[in-house]
């Protein structure tokens, strides 16, 4: 497991939990990374999971999906509305549902592969910068078809 990013004052607690569970050698604490390193972590990953307190849009999900990562998250902010394909969105703060789905994603290669393909196709079709720009311009021009 690779943990990318940083939460104020949380890393030491997470490291202690990993030690207590005997998992300290199984978890990489990457911390904050630059764009190149982030891209490398995406490429090396099988699943992208994020359970933040709130997500207004969640661009990070689509970054992961563009490289073909299935997404696992929970129902906060706009997640349920935006992550309609290539993702599993469990009920808000439902630890049991999150663990159950993560176990399935890790152990069921066919399920993970199907979600991966779905995620990449969805992100490429709906959320690349050029597609979003075309949709924005279509709305600005009054074109109800949405441009794509």
Chimera marker file (.cmm) of the C-alpha trace (Angstrom):
<marker_set name="trace">
<marker id="1" x="0.000" y="0.000" z="0.000" r="1" g="1" b="0" radius="0.5"/>
<marker id="2" x="1.280" y="3.435" z="-0.901" r="1" g="1" b="0" radius="0.5"/>
<marker id="3" x="0.002" y="6.504" z="0.921" r="1" g="1" b="0" radius="0.5"/>
<marker id="4" x="0.568" y="9.652" z="-1.135" r="1" g="1" b="0" radius="0.5"/>
<marker id="5" x="-0.034" y="13.094" z="0.304" r="1" g="1" b="0" radius="0.5"/>
<marker id="6" x="0.021" y="14.468" z="3.770" r="1" g="1" b="0" radius="0.5"/>
<marker id="7" x="-2.532" y="15.094" z="6.474" r="1" g="1" b="0" radius="0.5"/>
<marker id="8" x="-1.478" y="17.479" z="9.219" r="1" g="1" b="0" radius="0.5"/>
<marker id="9" x="-0.298" y="15.512" z="12.270" r="1" g="1" b="0" radius="0.5"/>
<marker id="10" x="-1.725" y="12.205" z="11.005" r="1" g="1" b="0" radius="0.5"/>
<marker id="11" x="1.358" y="10.433" z="9.656" r="1" g="1" b="0" radius="0.5"/>
<marker id="12" x="2.794" y="9.466" z="13.035" r="1" g="1" b="0" radius="0.5"/>
<marker id="13" x="-0.557" y="8.023" z="14.122" r="1" g="1" b="0" radius="0.5"/>
<marker id="14" x="-0.824" y="6.051" z="10.874" r="1" g="1" b="0" radius="0.5"/>
<marker id="15" x="2.729" y="4.757" z="11.274" r="1" g="1" b="0" radius="0.5"/>
<marker id="16" x="1.896" y="3.658" z="14.836" r="1" g="1" b="0" radius="0.5"/>
<marker id="17" x="-1.217" y="1.846" z="13.609" r="1" g="1" b="0" radius="0.5"/>
<marker id="18" x="0.834" y="0.129" z="10.893" r="1" g="1" b="0" radius="0.5"/>
<marker id="19" x="3.427" y="-0.985" z="13.478" r="1" g="1" b="0" radius="0.5"/>
<marker id="20" x="0.716" y="-2.233" z="15.839" r="1" g="1" b="0" radius="0.5"/>
<marker id="21" x="-0.823" y="-4.291" z="13.030" r="1" g="1" b="0" radius="0.5"/>
<marker id="22" x="2.565" y="-5.638" z="11.928" r="1" g="1" b="0" radius="0.5"/>
<marker id="23" x="2.243" y="-3.898" z="8.556" r="1" g="1" b="0" radius="0.5"/>
<marker id="24" x="5.072" y="-1.360" z="8.729" r="1" g="1" b="0" radius="0.5"/>
<marker id="25" x="6.927" y="-3.172" z="5.921" r="1" g="1" b="0" radius="0.5"/>
<marker id="26" x="3.788" y="-3.269" z="3.755" r="1" g="1" b="0" radius="0.5"/>
<marker id="27" x="3.036" y="0.474" z="3.657" r="1" g="1" b="0" radius="0.5"/>
<marker id="28" x="4.997" y="3.188" z="1.890" r="1" g="1" b="0" radius="0.5"/>
<marker id="29" x="4.503" y="6.707" z="3.216" r="1" g="1" b="0" radius="0.5"/>
<marker id="30" x="5.368" y="8.728" z="0.096" r="1" g="1" b="0" radius="0.5"/>
<marker id="31" x="4.247" y="12.069" z="1.507" r="1" g="1" b="0" radius="0.5"/>
<marker id="32" x="3.811" y="15.013" z="-0.829" r="1" g="1" b="0" radius="0.5"/>
<marker id="33" x="5.175" y="14.265" z="-4.301" r="1" g="1" b="0" radius="0.5"/>
<marker id="34" x="5.722" y="16.227" z="-7.493" r="1" g="1" b="0" radius="0.5"/>
<marker id="35" x="3.690" y="15.609" z="-10.658" r="1" g="1" b="0" radius="0.5"/>
<marker id="36" x="6.244" y="13.226" z="-12.140" r="1" g="1" b="0" radius="0.5"/>
<marker id="37" x="6.365" y="11.056" z="-9.029" r="1" g="1" b="0" radius="0.5"/>
<marker id="38" x="2.579" y="11.133" z="-8.756" r="1" g="1" b="0" radius="0.5"/>
<marker id="39" x="2.307" y="9.911" z="-12.340" r="1" g="1" b="0" radius="0.5"/>
<marker id="40" x="4.753" y="7.117" z="-11.557" r="1" g="1" b="0" radius="0.5"/>
<marker id="41" x="2.727" y="6.048" z="-8.511" r="1" g="1" b="0" radius="0.5"/>
<marker id="42" x="-0.444" y="5.993" z="-10.638" r="1" g="1" b="0" radius="0.5"/>
<marker id="43" x="1.314" y="3.825" z="-13.235" r="1" g="1" b="0" radius="0.5"/>
<marker id="44" x="2.497" y="1.377" z="-10.570" r="1" g="1" b="0" radius="0.5"/>
<marker id="45" x="-0.896" y="1.071" z="-8.875" r="1" g="1" b="0" radius="0.5"/>
<marker id="46" x="-3.789" y="-1.345" z="-9.277" r="1" g="1" b="0" radius="0.5"/>
<marker id="47" x="-6.475" y="0.616" z="-7.381" r="1" g="1" b="0" radius="0.5"/>
<marker id="48" x="-6.943" y="4.231" z="-6.365" r="1" g="1" b="0" radius="0.5"/>
<marker id="49" x="-8.709" y="4.716" z="-3.020" r="1" g="1" b="0" radius="0.5"/>
<marker id="50" x="-9.442" y="8.050" z="-1.345" r="1" g="1" b="0" radius="0.5"/>
<marker id="51" x="-11.732" y="8.648" z="1.611" r="1" g="1" b="0" radius="0.5"/>
<marker id="52" x="-11.438" y="12.367" z="2.241" r="1" g="1" b="0" radius="0.5"/>
<marker id="53" x="-13.723" y="14.332" z="4.530" r="1" g="1" b="0" radius="0.5"/>
<marker id="54" x="-15.074" y="16.288" z="1.547" r="1" g="1" b="0" radius="0.5"/>
<marker id="55" x="-14.543" y="16.546" z="-2.199" r="1" g="1" b="0" radius="0.5"/>
<marker id="56" x="-16.100" y="19.357" z="-4.207" r="1" g="1" b="0" radius="0.5"/>
<marker id="57" x="-15.062" y="17.939" z="-7.587" r="1" g="1" b="0" radius="0.5"/>
<marker id="58" x="-12.257" y="15.453" z="-6.986" r="1" g="1" b="0" radius="0.5"/>
<marker id="59" x="-9.953" y="16.017" z="-9.946" r="1" g="1" b="0" radius="0.5"/>
<marker id="60" x="-7.562" y="13.469" z="-8.446" r="1" g="1" b="0" radius="0.5"/>
<marker id="61" x="-10.070" y="10.691" z="-9.172" r="1" g="1" b="0" radius="0.5"/>
<marker id="62" x="-10.057" y="11.508" z="-12.871" r="1" g="1" b="0" radius="0.5"/>
<marker id="63" x="-6.266" y="11.731" z="-12.950" r="1" g="1" b="0" radius="0.5"/>
<marker id="64" x="-6.209" y="8.164" z="-11.655" r="1" g="1" b="0" radius="0.5"/>
<marker id="65" x="-8.950" y="7.024" z="-14.019" r="1" g="1" b="0" radius="0.5"/>
<marker id="66" x="-7.143" y="8.442" z="-17.052" r="1" g="1" b="0" radius="0.5"/>
<marker id="67" x="-4.330" y="5.931" z="-16.478" r="1" g="1" b="0" radius="0.5"/>
<marker id="68" x="-6.852" y="3.134" z="-15.998" r="1" g="1" b="0" radius="0.5"/>
<marker id="69" x="-7.166" y="2.886" z="-12.250" r="1" g="1" b="0" radius="0.5"/>
<marker id="70" x="-10.481" y="1.809" z="-10.776" r="1" g="1" b="0" radius="0.5"/>
<marker id="71" x="-11.544" y="4.185" z="-8.009" r="1" g="1" b="0" radius="0.5"/>
<marker id="72" x="-12.820" y="3.416" z="-4.530" r="1" g="1" b="0" radius="0.5"/>
<marker id="73" x="-14.238" y="6.201" z="-2.406" r="1" g="1" b="0" radius="0.5"/>
<marker id="74" x="-17.270" y="7.128" z="-0.382" r="1" g="1" b="0" radius="0.5"/>
<marker id="75" x="-20.288" y="9.336" z="-0.804" r="1" g="1" b="0" radius="0.5"/>
<marker id="76" x="-19.086" y="12.831" z="0.118" r="1" g="1" b="0" radius="0.5"/>
<marker id="77" x="-19.377" y="16.032" z="-1.889" r="1" g="1" b="0" radius="0.5"/>
<marker id="78" x="-20.036" y="15.344" z="-5.555" r="1" g="1" b="0" radius="0.5"/>
<marker id="79" x="-18.547" y="11.831" z="-5.612" r="1" g="1" b="0" radius="0.5"/>
<marker id="80" x="-21.803" y="9.942" z="-6.179" r="1" g="1" b="0" radius="0.5"/>
<marker id="81" x="-22.825" y="12.360" z="-8.909" r="1" g="1" b="0" radius="0.5"/>
<marker id="82" x="-19.488" y="12.370" z="-10.760" r="1" g="1" b="0" radius="0.5"/>
<marker id="83" x="-18.109" y="8.858" z="-10.294" r="1" g="1" b="0" radius="0.5"/>
<marker id="84" x="-20.803" y="6.967" z="-12.174" r="1" g="1" b="0" radius="0.5"/>
<marker id="85" x="-18.496" y="4.630" z="-14.096" r="1" g="1" b="0" radius="0.5"/>
<marker id="86" x="-15.214" y="2.920" z="-13.289" r="1" g="1" b="0" radius="0.5"/>
<marker id="87" x="-15.624" y="3.547" z="-9.583" r="1" g="1" b="0" radius="0.5"/>
<marker id="88" x="-17.177" y="2.110" z="-6.475" r="1" g="1" b="0" radius="0.5"/>
<marker id="89" x="-18.718" y="4.701" z="-4.181" r="1" g="1" b="0" radius="0.5"/>
<marker id="90" x="-19.671" y="3.271" z="-0.803" r="1" g="1" b="0" radius="0.5"/>
<marker id="91" x="-21.892" y="5.007" z="1.763" r="1" g="1" b="0" radius="0.5"/>
<marker id="92" x="-20.323" y="7.941" z="3.582" r="1" g="1" b="0" radius="0.5"/>
<marker id="93" x="-17.835" y="6.914" z="6.303" r="1" g="1" b="0" radius="0.5"/>
<marker id="94" x="-18.953" y="3.260" z="6.068" r="1" g="1" b="0" radius="0.5"/>
<marker id="95" x="-15.727" y="1.483" z="7.032" r="1" g="1" b="0" radius="0.5"/>
<marker id="96" x="-17.148" y="-2.031" z="6.600" r="1" g="1" b="0" radius="0.5"/>
<marker id="97" x="-18.421" y="-1.306" z="3.084" r="1" g="1" b="0" radius="0.5"/>
<marker id="98" x="-15.093" y="0.305" z="2.154" r="1" g="1" b="0" radius="0.5"/>
<marker id="99" x="-13.062" y="-2.649" z="3.448" r="1" g="1" b="0" radius="0.5"/>
<marker id="100" x="-15.373" y="-5.134" z="1.715" r="1" g="1" b="0" radius="0.5"/>
<marker id="101" x="-15.073" y="-3.377" z="-1.637" r="1" g="1" b="0" radius="0.5"/>
<marker id="102" x="-11.310" y="-2.929" z="-1.277" r="1" g="1" b="0" radius="0.5"/>
<marker id="103" x="-10.900" y="-6.656" z="-0.571" r="1" g="1" b="0" radius="0.5"/>
<marker id="104" x="-12.963" y="-7.406" z="-3.684" r="1" g="1" b="0" radius="0.5"/>
<marker id="105" x="-10.896" y="-5.019" z="-5.823" r="1" g="1" b="0" radius="0.5"/>
<marker id="106" x="-7.634" y="-6.500" z="-4.567" r="1" g="1" b="0" radius="0.5"/>
<marker id="107" x="-8.689" y="-10.143" z="-4.922" r="1" g="1" b="0" radius="0.5"/>
<marker id="108" x="-11.027" y="-10.180" z="-7.938" r="1" g="1" b="0" radius="0.5"/>
<marker id="109" x="-8.792" y="-9.522" z="-10.934" r="1" g="1" b="0" radius="0.5"/>
<marker id="110" x="-11.637" y="-9.665" z="-13.466" r="1" g="1" b="0" radius="0.5"/>
<marker id="111" x="-13.734" y="-7.146" z="-11.490" r="1" g="1" b="0" radius="0.5"/>
<marker id="112" x="-10.711" y="-4.852" z="-11.152" r="1" g="1" b="0" radius="0.5"/>
<marker id="113" x="-9.857" y="-5.141" z="-14.872" r="1" g="1" b="0" radius="0.5"/>
<marker id="114" x="-13.449" y="-4.387" z="-15.908" r="1" g="1" b="0" radius="0.5"/>
<marker id="115" x="-13.606" y="-1.321" z="-13.651" r="1" g="1" b="0" radius="0.5"/>
<marker id="116" x="-10.192" y="-0.225" z="-14.885" r="1" g="1" b="0" radius="0.5"/>
<marker id="117" x="-11.289" y="-0.267" z="-18.525" r="1" g="1" b="0" radius="0.5"/>
<marker id="118" x="-14.549" y="1.455" z="-17.636" r="1" g="1" b="0" radius="0.5"/>
<marker id="119" x="-12.712" y="4.125" z="-15.628" r="1" g="1" b="0" radius="0.5"/>
<marker id="120" x="-10.302" y="5.010" z="-18.397" r="1" g="1" b="0" radius="0.5"/>
<marker id="121" x="-12.991" y="5.074" z="-21.086" r="1" g="1" b="0" radius="0.5"/>
<marker id="122" x="-15.231" y="7.274" z="-18.930" r="1" g="1" b="0" radius="0.5"/>
<marker id="123" x="-12.469" y="9.718" z="-18.015" r="1" g="1" b="0" radius="0.5"/>
<marker id="124" x="-11.282" y="10.029" z="-21.624" r="1" g="1" b="0" radius="0.5"/>
<marker id="125" x="-14.821" y="10.541" z="-22.909" r="1" g="1" b="0" radius="0.5"/>
<marker id="126" x="-16.021" y="13.014" z="-20.287" r="1" g="1" b="0" radius="0.5"/>
<marker id="127" x="-13.180" y="14.622" z="-18.315" r="1" g="1" b="0" radius="0.5"/>
<marker id="128" x="-10.120" y="15.470" z="-20.394" r="1" g="1" b="0" radius="0.5"/>
<marker id="129" x="-9.317" y="19.175" z="-20.531" r="1" g="1" b="0" radius="0.5"/>
<marker id="130" x="-10.277" y="19.401" z="-24.224" r="1" g="1" b="0" radius="0.5"/>
<marker id="131" x="-13.629" y="17.653" z="-23.689" r="1" g="1" b="0" radius="0.5"/>
<marker id="132" x="-14.465" y="19.872" z="-20.720" r="1" g="1" b="0" radius="0.5"/>
<marker id="133" x="-13.446" y="22.985" z="-22.681" r="1" g="1" b="0" radius="0.5"/>
<marker id="134" x="-15.670" y="21.913" z="-25.601" r="1" g="1" b="0" radius="0.5"/>
<marker id="135" x="-18.601" y="21.404" z="-23.217" r="1" g="1" b="0" radius="0.5"/>
<marker id="136" x="-18.005" y="24.782" z="-21.594" r="1" g="1" b="0" radius="0.5"/>
<marker id="137" x="-17.884" y="26.522" z="-24.989" r="1" g="1" b="0" radius="0.5"/>
<marker id="138" x="-21.046" y="24.722" z="-26.095" r="1" g="1" b="0" radius="0.5"/>
<marker id="139" x="-22.877" y="25.969" z="-23.001" r="1" g="1" b="0" radius="0.5"/>
<marker id="140" x="-21.499" y="29.477" z="-23.570" r="1" g="1" b="0" radius="0.5"/>
<marker id="141" x="-22.726" y="29.415" z="-27.200" r="1" g="1" b="0" radius="0.5"/>
<marker id="142" x="-26.101" y="28.011" z="-26.139" r="1" g="1" b="0" radius="0.5"/>
<marker id="143" x="-25.562" y="24.673" z="-27.866" r="1" g="1" b="0" radius="0.5"/>
<marker id="144" x="-27.640" y="22.258" z="-25.762" r="1" g="1" b="0" radius="0.5"/>
<marker id="145" x="-25.964" y="19.217" z="-27.280" r="1" g="1" b="0" radius="0.5"/>
<marker id="146" x="-22.967" y="19.807" z="-25.040" r="1" g="1" b="0" radius="0.5"/>
<marker id="147" x="-20.319" y="19.581" z="-27.739" r="1" g="1" b="0" radius="0.5"/>
<marker id="148" x="-19.456" y="15.858" z="-27.595" r="1" g="1" b="0" radius="0.5"/>
<link id1="1" id2="2" r="1" g="1" b="0" radius="0.2"/>
<link id1="2" id2="3" r="1" g="1" b="0" radius="0.2"/>
<link id1="3" id2="4" r="1" g="1" b="0" radius="0.2"/>
<link id1="4" id2="5" r="1" g="1" b="0" radius="0.2"/>
<link id1="5" id2="6" r="1" g="1" b="0" radius="0.2"/>
<link id1="6" id2="7" r="1" g="1" b="0" radius="0.2"/>
<link id1="7" id2="8" r="1" g="1" b="0" radius="0.2"/>
<link id1="8" id2="9" r="1" g="1" b="0" radius="0.2"/>
<link id1="9" id2="10" r="1" g="1" b="0" radius="0.2"/>
<link id1="10" id2="11" r="1" g="1" b="0" radius="0.2"/>
<link id1="11" id2="12" r="1" g="1" b="0" radius="0.2"/>
<link id1="12" id2="13" r="1" g="1" b="0" radius="0.2"/>
<link id1="13" id2="14" r="1" g="1" b="0" radius="0.2"/>
<link id1="14" id2="15" r="1" g="1" b="0" radius="0.2"/>
<link id1="15" id2="16" r="1" g="1" b="0" radius="0.2"/>
<link id1="16" id2="17" r="1" g="1" b="0" radius="0.2"/>
<link id1="17" id2="18" r="1" g="1" b="0" radius="0.2"/>
<link id1="18" id2="19" r="1" g="1" b="0" radius="0.2"/>
<link id1="19" id2="20" r="1" g="1" b="0" radius="0.2"/>
<link id1="20" id2="21" r="1" g="1" b="0" radius="0.2"/>
<link id1="21" id2="22" r="1" g="1" b="0" radius="0.2"/>
<link id1="22" id2="23" r="1" g="1" b="0" radius="0.2"/>
<link id1="23" id2="24" r="1" g="1" b="0" radius="0.2"/>
<link id1="24" id2="25" r="1" g="1" b="0" radius="0.2"/>
<link id1="25" id2="26" r="1" g="1" b="0" radius="0.2"/>
<link id1="26" id2="27" r="1" g="1" b="0" radius="0.2"/>
<link id1="27" id2="28" r="1" g="1" b="0" radius="0.2"/>
<link id1="28" id2="29" r="1" g="1" b="0" radius="0.2"/>
<link id1="29" id2="30" r="1" g="1" b="0" radius="0.2"/>
<link id1="30" id2="31" r="1" g="1" b="0" radius="0.2"/>
<link id1="31" id2="32" r="1" g="1" b="0" radius="0.2"/>
<link id1="32" id2="33" r="1" g="1" b="0" radius="0.2"/>
<link id1="33" id2="34" r="1" g="1" b="0" radius="0.2"/>
<link id1="34" id2="35" r="1" g="1" b="0" radius="0.2"/>
<link id1="35" id2="36" r="1" g="1" b="0" radius="0.2"/>
<link id1="36" id2="37" r="1" g="1" b="0" radius="0.2"/>
<link id1="37" id2="38" r="1" g="1" b="0" radius="0.2"/>
<link id1="38" id2="39" r="1" g="1" b="0" radius="0.2"/>
<link id1="39" id2="40" r="1" g="1" b="0" radius="0.2"/>
<link id1="40" id2="41" r="1" g="1" b="0" radius="0.2"/>
<link id1="41" id2="42" r="1" g="1" b="0" radius="0.2"/>
<link id1="42" id2="43" r="1" g="1" b="0" radius="0.2"/>
<link id1="43" id2="44" r="1" g="1" b="0" radius="0.2"/>
<link id1="44" id2="45" r="1" g="1" b="0" radius="0.2"/>
<link id1="45" id2="46" r="1" g="1" b="0" radius="0.2"/>
<link id1="46" id2="47" r="1" g="1" b="0" radius="0.2"/>
<link id1="47" id2="48" r="1" g="1" b="0" radius="0.2"/>
<link id1="48" id2="49" r="1" g="1" b="0" radius="0.2"/>
<link id1="49" id2="50" r="1" g="1" b="0" radius="0.2"/>
<link id1="50" id2="51" r="1" g="1" b="0" radius="0.2"/>
<link id1="51" id2="52" r="1" g="1" b="0" radius="0.2"/>
<link id1="52" id2="53" r="1" g="1" b="0" radius="0.2"/>
<link id1="53" id2="54" r="1" g="1" b="0" radius="0.2"/>
<link id1="54" id2="55" r="1" g="1" b="0" radius="0.2"/>
<link id1="55" id2="56" r="1" g="1" b="0" radius="0.2"/>
<link id1="56" id2="57" r="1" g="1" b="0" radius="0.2"/>
<link id1="57" id2="58" r="1" g="1" b="0" radius="0.2"/>
<link id1="58" id2="59" r="1" g="1" b="0" radius="0.2"/>
<link id1="59" id2="60" r="1" g="1" b="0" radius="0.2"/>
<link id1="60" id2="61" r="1" g="1" b="0" radius="0.2"/>
<link id1="61" id2="62" r="1" g="1" b="0" radius="0.2"/>
<link id1="62" id2="63" r="1" g="1" b="0" radius="0.2"/>
<link id1="63" id2="64" r="1" g="1" b="0" radius="0.2"/>
<link id1="64" id2="65" r="1" g="1" b="0" radius="0.2"/>
<link id1="65" id2="66" r="1" g="1" b="0" radius="0.2"/>
<link id1="66" id2="67" r="1" g="1" b="0" radius="0.2"/>
<link id1="67" id2="68" r="1" g="1" b="0" radius="0.2"/>
<link id1="68" id2="69" r="1" g="1" b="0" radius="0.2"/>
<link id1="69" id2="70" r="1" g="1" b="0" radius="0.2"/>
<link id1="70" id2="71" r="1" g="1" b="0" radius="0.2"/>
<link id1="71" id2="72" r="1" g="1" b="0" radius="0.2"/>
<link id1="72" id2="73" r="1" g="1" b="0" radius="0.2"/>
<link id1="73" id2="74" r="1" g="1" b="0" radius="0.2"/>
<link id1="74" id2="75" r="1" g="1" b="0" radius="0.2"/>
<link id1="75" id2="76" r="1" g="1" b="0" radius="0.2"/>
<link id1="76" id2="77" r="1" g="1" b="0" radius="0.2"/>
<link id1="77" id2="78" r="1" g="1" b="0" radius="0.2"/>
<link id1="78" id2="79" r="1" g="1" b="0" radius="0.2"/>
<link id1="79" id2="80" r="1" g="1" b="0" radius="0.2"/>
<link id1="80" id2="81" r="1" g="1" b="0" radius="0.2"/>
<link id1="81" id2="82" r="1" g="1" b="0" radius="0.2"/>
<link id1="82" id2="83" r="1" g="1" b="0" radius="0.2"/>
<link id1="83" id2="84" r="1" g="1" b="0" radius="0.2"/>
<link id1="84" id2="85" r="1" g="1" b="0" radius="0.2"/>
<link id1="85" id2="86" r="1" g="1" b="0" radius="0.2"/>
<link id1="86" id2="87" r="1" g="1" b="0" radius="0.2"/>
<link id1="87" id2="88" r="1" g="1" b="0" radius="0.2"/>
<link id1="88" id2="89" r="1" g="1" b="0" radius="0.2"/>
<link id1="89" id2="90" r="1" g="1" b="0" radius="0.2"/>
<link id1="90" id2="91" r="1" g="1" b="0" radius="0.2"/>
<link id1="91" id2="92" r="1" g="1" b="0" radius="0.2"/>
<link id1="92" id2="93" r="1" g="1" b="0" radius="0.2"/>
<link id1="93" id2="94" r="1" g="1" b="0" radius="0.2"/>
<link id1="94" id2="95" r="1" g="1" b="0" radius="0.2"/>
<link id1="95" id2="96" r="1" g="1" b="0" radius="0.2"/>
<link id1="96" id2="97" r="1" g="1" b="0" radius="0.2"/>
<link id1="97" id2="98" r="1" g="1" b="0" radius="0.2"/>
<link id1="98" id2="99" r="1" g="1" b="0" radius="0.2"/>
<link id1="99" id2="100" r="1" g="1" b="0" radius="0.2"/>
<link id1="100" id2="101" r="1" g="1" b="0" radius="0.2"/>
<link id1="101" id2="102" r="1" g="1" b="0" radius="0.2"/>
<link id1="102" id2="103" r="1" g="1" b="0" radius="0.2"/>
<link id1="103" id2="104" r="1" g="1" b="0" radius="0.2"/>
<link id1="104" id2="105" r="1" g="1" b="0" radius="0.2"/>
<link id1="105" id2="106" r="1" g="1" b="0" radius="0.2"/>
<link id1="106" id2="107" r="1" g="1" b="0" radius="0.2"/>
<link id1="107" id2="108" r="1" g="1" b="0" radius="0.2"/>
<link id1="108" id2="109" r="1" g="1" b="0" radius="0.2"/>
<link id1="109" id2="110" r="1" g="1" b="0" radius="0.2"/>
<link id1="110" id2="111" r="1" g="1" b="0" radius="0.2"/>
<link id1="111" id2="112" r="1" g="1" b="0" radius="0.2"/>
<link id1="112" id2="113" r="1" g="1" b="0" radius="0.2"/>
<link id1="113" id2="114" r="1" g="1" b="0" radius="0.2"/>
<link id1="114" id2="115" r="1" g="1" b="0" radius="0.2"/>
<link id1="115" id2="116" r="1" g="1" b="0" radius="0.2"/>
<link id1="116" id2="117" r="1" g="1" b="0" radius="0.2"/>
<link id1="117" id2="118" r="1" g="1" b="0" radius="0.2"/>
<link id1="118" id2="119" r="1" g="1" b="0" radius="0.2"/>
<link id1="119" id2="120" r="1" g="1" b="0" radius="0.2"/>
<link id1="120" id2="121" r="1" g="1" b="0" radius="0.2"/>
<link id1="121" id2="122" r="1" g="1" b="0" radius="0.2"/>
<link id1="122" id2="123" r="1" g="1" b="0" radius="0.2"/>
<link id1="123" id2="124" r="1" g="1" b="0" radius="0.2"/>
<link id1="124" id2="125" r="1" g="1" b="0" radius="0.2"/>
<link id1="125" id2="126" r="1" g="1" b="0" radius="0.2"/>
<link id1="126" id2="127" r="1" g="1" b="0" radius="0.2"/>
<link id1="127" id2="128" r="1" g="1" b="0" radius="0.2"/>
<link id1="128" id2="129" r="1" g="1" b="0" radius="0.2"/>
<link id1="129" id2="130" r="1" g="1" b="0" radius="0.2"/>
<link id1="130" id2="131" r="1" g="1" b="0" radius="0.2"/>
<link id1="131" id2="132" r="1" g="1" b="0" radius="0.2"/>
<link id1="132" id2="133" r="1" g="1" b="0" radius="0.2"/>
<link id1="133" id2="134" r="1" g="1" b="0" radius="0.2"/>
<link id1="134" id2="135" r="1" g="1" b="0" radius="0.2"/>
<link id1="135" id2="136" r="1" g="1" b="0" radius="0.2"/>
<link id1="136" id2="137" r="1" g="1" b="0" radius="0.2"/>
<link id1="137" id2="138" r="1" g="1" b="0" radius="0.2"/>
<link id1="138" id2="139" r="1" g="1" b="0" radius="0.2"/>
<link id1="139" id2="140" r="1" g="1" b="0" radius="0.2"/>
<link id1="140" id2="141" r="1" g="1" b="0" radius="0.2"/>
<link id1="141" id2="142" r="1" g="1" b="0" radius="0.2"/>
<link id1="142" id2="143" r="1" g="1" b="0" radius="0.2"/>
<link id1="143" id2="144" r="1" g="1" b="0" radius="0.2"/>
<link id1="144" id2="145" r="1" g="1" b="0" radius="0.2"/>
<link id1="145" id2="146" r="1" g="1" b="0" radius="0.2"/>
<link id1="146" id2="147" r="1" g="1" b="0" radius="0.2"/>
<link id1="147" id2="148" r="1" g="1" b="0" radius="0.2"/>
</marker_set>
